[in-house]
Amino acid sequence: RKAVLVLKEDGIIELGNTVVFDFEGFVDGVAFEGGKAENYALEIGSGQFIPGFEEQMLGMKEGEEKDLKVKFPEEYNAENLKGKDAIFKVKVHEIKEKQIPELNDEFVLELEIEGVKTKAEYEKFVEAELLKGKEDEAKRVRESAILQTVCDNAKVDIPESLIDMRRSQMIRQVESQAKQYGLSLEQFLSFQGLDLEQYKEILKEPAKASVTEEVVLDAIVAKEKIKLSKKELETEIKKLAELYQMEVEEFKSKIDLQELESYLAIDKAKKLVFEKAIIK
C-alpha cells in the first residue's frame, strides 16, 4: 500500500516528515551560489543535505524561522565550500506526514484499477505486479549485459564531438528535472556536492557508452538492412498518439517522422541482438 502525504496540523517536524520550506546558505556572512531555494520539499532523515542540516529542523513548527549552523564536509566536492562553516536561514511553510490508508474494498474502488474491485482482487493484482516487476528487471539486466558485450567487442572510434553532444543532452535533462523542483541546475547539483564541471566529468563515460551503443546499433541496422514497413510505422505512431492523448494526424505534425523511424529501426536491431545472443 502506498502511503499518502497529509498536512500535519499544528504539529512539529519529526523524522520521516516531508517539509516544504525556504532556505538560503551563507559562508562568512556571504550568500553562496546554489545555496538558495523556495518551497523546497525535503523528507527529514533522507540525508539529502549535509550532516546536521536535517537534524536541526526537528522540532520546528509551521511558519517558524531558524538559523541552522552546519559545517561542510572536508570531502565536499565544491572546492569553495570544503570544510567551511555555514549558516542556513530556513523558513518552514508546511509539514506533512505519511499515512497508510486502510486496505478495504472502498479503498480499492478509489484506485480505479481495471478489473480490480475488492481487497482480495487487489492483493492478487499486487502479487502479479511484483512478479512482473522482478521478471522485467531480470530481463533489463540480461539485455543490458548483452548490449554491453556487443559494444565492448565492437571496433568503433567515437569522435569527442559526439560525446560532448550527448553529454549536453544529459545535462539538459537534469536541468529540466531541477526546474520541476524550482531549482537551477547549479542548485540541484550542489545538493549532491557537485559543481557543473565536476558533473560534466562524471557524465563523460556514460555519454561515451550511450553514443557507442547508438553507433553500434546503427551499424547493425545498416548491415542487416533493417527497415519498418508502412504498417509497422503506422501501428507505432498510433500507439504513441494514444499514449500522448492526441489524434494521429496531430501527433504526426509535432514529430520528426524520419527521426522516429530511425529510433524504431534501432529498437528492432536491439531485438535482433537479443534473439541471436547466446548466453553461456
N, C-alpha and C positions, 0 to 999 in steps of 0.2 A: 504494500500500500504506500502510495506516495504522500508524504507529509505536505501540508499546505501552510503557508506563512500567514499568520493573522496578527493584526495590530495589538500590541501589548499596552493596554490602557493603564496609565498611572503606575507603570512598573519601572524597574531598574534593569540595566543591562546585565545579563547573565551569560555564562558560557553557552555557546550554541545559538544565541540570539543573532538575528540579522539587523544591523543598524544602518540607517540612512543618515549621513552626516556630511558636513563640510569640513575641510581641513586645509591648512597651509603650513608648510615647514620653513623654519628659519635656522640658519647656522651663523653664529656671531651676529645675530640681530638682522641678518640679510636673508630675504626670501631666495630660495634656490630653484632653478629650473626643474620642472616636473614634480614639484612638491606641493601642488595645489589642485584641489578638485571640489566640486559642489555636488550635493546629492549623491554621494558615492555609497554604494551598498556593500557592506562587509559582514561576513559571518565571523563573529568573535570566536577565536580559537582555531581559525583556519590556518593561521600562520602566514597570511599573505603579506603582512607588514613586518618591519624589522622588530627584533626582540624588545619587549617592553611596551610597545605601542598598544596592542590589543588588551594586554593585561591591565593597563591604566584606565581603560574605558569601562572596565567592570564597575558596576555600581552607579554609573551616570544615569541621569533621567532625561526624558524628552525635553528639549529646549535648553538643556544645560550646556554651558560653555566651559572649556577647561584647557589648560596648557599641559601637554604631555612632554616630559623630559626624557629623551632617549639618546642612545649612542649608536652610531652606525658601526657595524662590524668592521674589523680591520681588513677582512677579506672581501668587503663590499666592492662590486665591480666598477662603480663610478669613482674615478680617482679623486675627484674634488670633495667626496663625502667620506672616504675611508677613515674610520676611527674618529670621526668628528661628533662632538656633542651637538644635539639639535633640539629645538622646541617646535612641537606641532600644536598649533591652535585649532581646536576642534569645536564644532557645534552640532549637537545631536538634534535631528529632526523627527525621526521615527524609530521605534524599537519594535521588532517583530519576532514572534516565536513560532516554532513548528508545532503543528497539531496534526495528529493522525486521526482521520475520520473513522467512525465505527464501521466495520465491514458488514453490511447487511444488504438486503435486496434493494432497498430505497437508494442507498449509496451507489450500487451497481447501475441502476437505471439512470442516474445522473451522469454517469460516464459516457452513455450513449455509444456503447460498443456494439457493432452489428452482430446479432445473433447471441448476445450475452445479456440476459435479463435477471439472473438470480446469482446469489452468492456462490452456489455450487458451480454454476457455469463459469463464473468469473475465476474461480480457483483453478478450474481446468484450463481456462484461457491463459492465465498467468503461467501455469506449468508448461504449456505448449510454447509460449513466447520465450521462456527461459531456455528451453531446449533448443529452439530455433536460434536464439542468440549465441549459444555455445557452438552450434554447428556452423553458423555464419562466421564466427570468429576463427574457428579452426580452418575454414575454407579460406578466409582472408590471409591468415598466416601462411598457409600452404602456397597460395598463389603468389604472395609477396616473395616467398623464398624462391619460387620458380623463376619469376621475373628477375630477381637479383642475380641468380645463377646465369641466366641468359645474358644479362648486361655485363656481368663480370668476364664472361668468355668472349664478348664481342670486342672487335678491334675498331675503336672509334676515336677520332680526335675531335674533342669538343672545343670550339673557339671560346675564349674568355667572354666575348661579347654576348654570346647566348646565355652563359651562366649569369652574367650581370643582369640581363633582361629578365630571367626567371627569378632571380633574387629580388629585383624591383617589384615584380608581380606579387611575390610572397609578402613583401613589406607593405604593399598597398592593401592586401587582405587584412593584415594585422591592424593597420591604421583604421580601416573600416570597422573592425571589431572594437577598437578603442573608442571610436565615436559613439558606438551604441551605449557605452558607459559614461558618455560625456567627458571623455578624456582625450588629450592629444596623444600622438604616438610616443612622444618623449616621456610623458607622464606614465603611460601604460608600461613602457619598458623599465622605467625607474623602479616600479614596484617589484620587478624581478632583479633589481640590482644591476641593470644594464643601461648603457647609452647606445645611440644608434650605430656607431662604428663597431662596437662590440657585437651587436646583434647581426650586423652585416657579415661579420667574420663567422659567427655561428651558423649562418644560413648558407655559407659557401658550399659546403659538402652536400647538404640536402638539395640545393639548387642544381648542382652538378649531376647528382643522381637522377633528379627529375628530368633534366634535359637529355641525359644519356638514355634513359628509358624511352623517351619520346623519339629520339633519333633511331634507336634500335627497332622500335615498333614501326616507324615509318619505312624503314628498310624492309621489314617483313611484309608490309602492305604492298610495296613495290615488287618485291621478288615473287610473292605468291599471287600477284595481280588481284588483290582483294578489292572488291567493289560492292556497293549496295545496289540492289535492284530498285527500280522506281517504287515497287510495292513496299519493300523494306523501309525505304526512306519515308514514305508517306505514313506508314504504321508508326514509326518512331516520332514523327512530327505530331501525329495525333495524340500519342501518349504524353508528350511534353506539353502540348497545348492544354490538355486536360489537367495536367499537374499544376500549370500556372493559371488555370481557370480562364483561358482565353479561347476565342474562336480560332480555328485552324488558320484562316487567312490573316487574322490579326497577328497571330504568333509568327507566321512566315514573314510578315512585314517588319518585325522587330529583331530578326536574327540574320546572321550571315549563313545562308544555306550551304555554301561551299565549306565553310569552317565546320558546320555541324556534320556534314557528310564526311569530312576528314576525321573528325572525332569518333564518329560511329565506325569508320573503317578501322581505326586503331583499336577500338573495342573488339571488333571481330578478330583482329590479329592477336589480341590477348587471349581470346577464347581458343584460337587455333593452337597457341603455345601451350595452354593448359591441357588441351586434349592430347597433344603429341608428347607431353612431358612424361619421362619415365622416372618414377621416384624409387630410389633404391633404399 
